[in-house]
């Protein structure tokens, strides 16, 4: 289980880094956005299949809440993907997604 937790924390750090890059340099935004679209759903799936499966009976309400947050994050990512990168609505949508992800990661890291 310790190995799973290390991988999850490393994934969190990687996704945080991607979000920082997306909020920063517009020149790398296209590539970072593609990477986020690939990495974030993969991270969510892996987390639910490994960590959440093991903790479901131990902390059921926390796991249900985390799964709801995952659903919200997926929806926010889909909304972000629908907005052109140069559109004025893109950065506020990224900010909302970033805040939701950070709140989720923080709660999850406190739990584990």
C-alpha positions as CSV (number, residue, x, y, z in Angstrom):
1,X,0.0,0.0,0.0
2,X,2.9,2.4,0.7
3,X,4.0,2.1,-2.9
4,X,0.5,3.1,-4.1
5,X,0.5,6.1,-1.8
6,X,3.9,7.2,-3.2
7,X,2.6,6.9,-6.8
8,X,-0.5,8.9,-6.0
9,X,1.5,11.7,-4.4
10,X,3.9,11.8,-7.3
11,X,0.9,11.9,-9.7
12,X,-0.6,14.8,-7.6
13,X,2.7,16.7,-7.9
14,X,2.9,16.1,-11.7
15,X,-0.7,17.3,-12.2
16,X,0.0,20.3,-10.0
17,X,3.0,21.1,-12.2
18,X,0.9,20.8,-15.4
19,X,-1.7,23.1,-14.0
20,X,1.0,25.7,-13.0
21,X,2.4,25.5,-16.6
22,X,-1.1,25.9,-18.1
23,X,-1.7,29.0,-16.0
24,X,1.7,30.4,-17.0
25,X,3.3,30.2,-20.4
26,X,0.8,30.5,-23.3
27,X,3.4,29.1,-25.7
28,X,3.3,25.6,-24.1
29,X,-0.4,25.6,-23.3
30,X,-1.5,23.4,-26.3
31,X,0.9,20.6,-25.3
32,X,0.2,20.9,-21.6
33,X,-3.5,20.8,-22.2
34,X,-3.1,17.6,-24.2
35,X,-1.1,16.1,-21.5
36,X,-3.6,17.1,-18.8
37,X,-6.4,15.6,-20.8
38,X,-4.5,12.3,-20.9
39,X,-3.1,12.2,-17.4
40,X,-5.9,13.5,-15.2
41,X,-8.6,10.9,-16.3
42,X,-5.9,8.1,-16.0
43,X,-5.0,9.3,-12.5
44,X,-8.7,9.3,-11.5
45,X,-9.3,5.8,-12.8
46,X,-6.1,4.4,-11.2
47,X,-7.0,6.0,-7.9
48,X,-10.5,4.6,-7.8
49,X,-9.4,1.1,-8.9
50,X,-6.6,0.9,-6.3
51,X,-6.7,3.2,-3.3
52,X,-10.4,3.7,-3.2
53,X,-11.1,0.0,-3.6
54,X,-9.0,-0.7,-0.5
55,X,-10.4,2.1,1.6
56,X,-14.1,1.8,0.7
57,X,-14.9,-0.3,3.8
58,X,-12.6,1.7,6.1
59,X,-13.8,5.2,5.3
60,X,-16.9,4.8,3.1
61,X,-18.2,8.4,3.4
62,X,-14.8,9.9,2.5
63,X,-14.5,7.6,-0.5
64,X,-18.1,8.5,-1.7
65,X,-17.2,12.2,-1.4
66,X,-13.9,11.7,-3.3
67,X,-15.8,9.9,-6.1
68,X,-18.2,12.8,-6.3
69,X,-15.3,15.2,-6.5
70,X,-13.8,13.1,-9.3
71,X,-17.0,13.3,-11.2
72,X,-17.1,17.1,-10.8
73,X,-13.4,17.4,-11.9
74,X,-14.2,15.3,-15.0
75,X,-17.1,17.6,-15.8
76,X,-14.9,20.7,-15.3
77,X,-12.2,19.2,-17.5
78,X,-14.8,18.5,-20.3
79,X,-16.0,22.2,-20.0
80,X,-12.4,23.4,-20.2
81,X,-11.8,21.3,-23.3
82,X,-14.8,22.8,-25.0
83,X,-13.4,26.3,-24.7
84,X,-10.8,27.5,-27.3
85,X,-7.4,28.2,-25.6
86,X,-7.4,31.8,-26.7
87,X,-11.0,32.5,-25.5
88,X,-11.4,34.8,-22.6
89,X,-13.5,32.2,-20.7
90,X,-10.6,29.7,-20.8
91,X,-8.5,31.0,-18.0
92,X,-11.4,31.4,-15.5
93,X,-12.4,27.8,-16.3
94,X,-8.9,26.6,-15.7
95,X,-8.8,28.5,-12.4
96,X,-12.0,26.8,-11.3
97,X,-10.7,23.4,-12.3
98,X,-7.3,24.0,-10.6
99,X,-9.0,25.1,-7.4
100,X,-11.2,22.0,-7.4
101,X,-8.3,19.7,-8.0
102,X,-6.1,21.3,-5.3
103,X,-8.9,21.0,-2.8
104,X,-9.4,17.4,-3.7
105,X,-5.7,16.6,-3.6
106,X,-5.3,18.3,-0.2
107,X,-8.3,16.5,1.3
108,X,-7.1,13.2,-0.1
109,X,-3.5,13.6,1.1
110,X,-4.8,14.4,4.6
111,X,-6.9,11.2,4.5
112,X,-4.0,9.0,3.4
